[in-house]
Amino acid sequence: MNANRIAAVLAAIALGLSSAVSSAGNAALATEWNRAVLEIAEAEDGFLTLKGLRTVTMMHIAMHDALNSIDPSYEHYAYQAAAPGASPLVAASEAAFTVAAEQYPDALDRLMMLRDRWRGSTGAGESRQAGRQLGEAAARAILEKREGDGWDRDAEYRWHPMAPGVYAEFQEHSGTPRGFVFGAGWAKARGFALERPGQFRAPPPPDISTDAYTRAFDEVREIGRFQSMSRTPDQTHIALWWKDFAESSHNRLARDLIDREDLSLQDAVRLLALLNMAIFDGYVSSFDNKFHYNHWRPYTAIRWAENDGNPDTQAEETWTNTHRHTYAFPSYPSAHGTACAAAMTAFEDVFGKDYAFAMRIPMVDVAGPFSGKIEMHPPTRDFESFSEAAMQCGLSRIYLGIHFRYDSVEGVRLGESVGNNVVEHQLRPVNP
């Protein structure tokens, strides 16, 4: 075979491998790894640490960087190489396996089965070997880059004397041990696109003496109370339906939309990387703001209103909220609203502003974590845009009775800022 013929064959092989990255039909690799790792993470800690979210984010970044080394359509994050002859399916699966197995060694058997199924699905021996080497190199690069990022850092919290607007302990309502506060360490973690945890500072919540506070107080006292007569059945459904953690609900939505739009493997992996970077950074930014302002929850505010110095607020010493549970960390701004809005901003970047979709949340916690599950009827809600869904997610916390309106609104605004920071600076098209 002459030199020209050899070159033509090699070019054809490279083109075929590249098309496996960019063509539709292979995205199941991305969604299967996404589902598997999130199931493992939820089983281990119920998403009560950043471990699962951090793992799936690193995993999809590694997959992206590996695929992008074969077909360089986007900017890389942690690893860049020229590997046109590597099998994209093997490279992506090896990248996913390497990250996930390091984080969840107890799930090694399940992870190996998933890897081996994709490893043997395509390519000649040399392309498979190149794919394995590429995937592992991309995974090692992101693991090294994220070393010491403080995801599991313990942070001290100093309780403050009881005062108007100050976060106070309510272990009888949170079901947590006395002196426990959740998430202080999350406020110190290193984000994936954030320059620092406090890069986006929300404005202060309204002063307790103001009309703005009184309106927010009265609203959540009535619409967020247990068995409220002011809350409509649809608002109750919204309150409960949106309780699913963003790690679960928004990745489920991503898998559905990847299938609906028949995305290529490369575009599916990029979407999942952007999405989970946005959620992770949303949590970091939200908790940084929460512990900066240390604002009280409606449960405390309503029961203690006689002492708040505002003559227009009415105390109810036995008040409780829709699901009779309050999460044990400061209120402002809403972490759920922030994470939802950050995630929806990533979706909007990929699918556009005016994109109608249905979102599934089949089951949620009865009350707080480990309280058991209840089915949602119906399990699906329809939206005309991602921004509509983000705002509904934020406002759901008022109907649930765990946030004031300003918590929710500022959470959504913060999430939009965080999400835009991700999509404007990470994994951008090389030739837009």
C-alpha positions, 0 to 999 in steps of 0.5 A, spaced: 500 500 500 503 506 497 503 512 502 497 516 499 493 510 500 495 509 507 494 516 509 487 516 506 485 510 510 488 513 516 484 519 514 477 515 514 478 512 520 479 518 524 473 521 520 469 515 522 471 516 530 470 523 530 463 522 527 462 518 533 463 524 537 459 528 533 453 524 531 447 522 534 445 516 537 451 515 542 449 519 548 446 513 552 453 513 554 453 519 557 446 518 560 448 511 563 454 514 567 450 520 569 444 516 572 449 510 575 453 515 579 448 519 581 444 513 584 450 511 587 451 518 590 444 518 593 445 511 596 451 513 600 449 520 603 442 522 600 446 528 597 447 531 604 454 532 602 457 535 596 461 529 594 456 526 589 455 533 585 462 534 585 464 527 582 459 527 577 461 534 575 468 532 575 466 526 571 463 529 565 468 534 565 473 529 564 469 526 559 468 532 555 476 533 555 477 526 552 472 527 547 474 534 545 481 531 544 478 527 539 474 532 536 476 539 538 470 543 538 470 546 544 474 549 549 477 544 554 477 545 562 483 541 565 486 536 559 488 537 552 491 533 547 491 531 540 488 524 539 484 523 533 485 516 532 482 514 539 475 511 540 471 516 543 466 511 546 472 508 550 475 514 551 469 517 554 467 511 558 474 510 561 474 517 563 467 516 567 470 510 570 476 513 572 473 519 576 467 515 579 471 509 581 476 513 585 470 517 589 466 510 590 471 504 590 465 500 594 461 501 587 467 498 583 463 492 580 457 496 578 462 501 575 467 496 571 461 492 568 458 499 565 465 501 563 467 494 560 460 494 556 462 500 552 469 499 552 468 493 547 462 496 543 467 500 538 473 501 534 479 496 533 484 494 538 489 500 537 483 505 537 480 502 544 487 502 547 488 509 545 481 511 548 483 508 554 489 512 555 486 518 553 480 517 558 484 516 564 489 522 562 483 526 562 480 524 568 487 524 572 487 531 570 481 533 573 482 529 579 488 533 580 486 540 579 480 539 584 485 536 589 484 540 596 478 544 593 475 544 600 468 540 598 468 536 605 471 542 609 469 543 616 467 550 618 466 553 624 459 556 626 459 561 631 452 562 634 449 569 635 444 571 641 437 571 639 435 578 636 431 580 630 433 577 623 438 573 626 438 565 625 436 561 631 436 554 632 430 550 632 432 542 633 425 540 634 423 542 627 429 540 623 430 534 627 438 535 628 442 535 634 443 541 638 448 545 636 448 543 629 448 547 623 448 545 616 453 547 610 458 552 613 463 548 609 460 549 603 461 556 603 468 555 603 469 550 597 472 552 591 467 552 585 468 550 578 468 557 575 467 562 581 473 566 582 472 565 589 465 563 594 463 570 595 464 573 587 457 574 587 454 578 593 446 578 594 444 585 597 442 585 604 435 582 606 430 587 608 430 590 615 425 587 620 422 594 621 420 595 614 414 594 610 417 590 605 419 585 611 412 585 613 409 583 607 414 578 606 412 575 613 405 576 612 405 572 606 409 566 608 405 566 615 399 565 611 400 561 604 406 557 607 402 554 614 400 547 615 394 546 611 393 553 609 386 555 607 390 561 602 394 556 598 391 553 592 392 545 591 396 547 585 401 551 589 401 545 594 403 541 589 408 546 587 411 546 594 412 539 594 414 537 587 420 542 587 423 539 594 427 534 590 434 535 590 437 539 584 442 534 583 437 529 582 431 533 578 435 537 574 440 531 571 433 527 570 431 533 566 438 533 562 437 526 560 430 527 558 432 532 554 438 529 551 434 523 549 428 528 546 433 532 542 437 526 540 444 530 542 450 527 540 455 524 545 459 530 545 454 535 546 450 531 551 457 530 555 458 538 555 451 539 557 452 535 563 458 538 565 455 545 564 449 543 568 453 540 574 458 546 574 452 551 575 449 547 580 455 546 584 457 553 584 450 555 585 451 551 592 457 554 594 455 561 592 448 561 596 451 558 602 457 563 602 451 568 602 447 565 607 453 565 612 454 572 610 447 574 612 445 569 617 438 571 616 433 567 620 427 562 618 420 564 617 419 558 623 423 562 628 420 569 625 413 567 626 414 564 633 418 570 635 415 576 632 412 579 639 420 580 640 422 583 633 420 590 634 416 590 628 409 592 631 405 590 624 408 583 625 403 578 629 406 572 633 404 565 632 407 561 638 405 554 635 405 556 627 408 550 623 409 550 615 407 546 610 411 539 611 412 541 618 420 541 617 425 547 617 432 545 614 438 547 619 441 553 616 440 560 615 435 562 610 437 568 605 438 567 599 434 560 598 439 555 596 434 551 592 432 557 588 440 559 586 441 551 584 435 551 580 436 558 576 443 556 575 441 549 572 436 552 568 441 558 565 445 552 563 439 549 559 437 555 556 444 556 553 444 550 550 437 549 548 435 557 547 430 562 551 423 560 548 424 552 549 418 549 552 419 542 556 416 537 561 419 536 567 419 529 571 419 529 579 416 522 581 418 522 588 420 527 594 421 526 601 415 527 606 418 532 610 426 532 611 431 528 609 430 520 611 423 522 612 421 517 607 418 518 600 411 520 597 409 519 590 407 526 586 401 526 582 402 528 577 409 527 577 410 532 571 409 539 570 410 543 563 414 550 562 414 554 556 421 556 558 427 555 563 426 562 566 419 560 568 421 553 571 427 557 575 422 562 578 417 557 580 422 553 583 424 559 587 417 561 589 415 554 591 419 555 598 414 560 600 409 555 599 413 550 603 413 555 608 421 555 609 423 561 605 420 569 605 419 571 598 425 575 598 429 569 599 427 566 593 427 572 588 434 573 590 436 566 590 433 566 583 437 572 581 444 569 584 443 563 580 442 566 574 449 570 575 452 564 577 449 560 571 451 565 566 458 565 569 459 558 568 456 558 560 460 565 559 467 562 561 467 554 560 467 549 555 465 555 549 465 553 542 472 554 539 468 557 532 462 560 535 
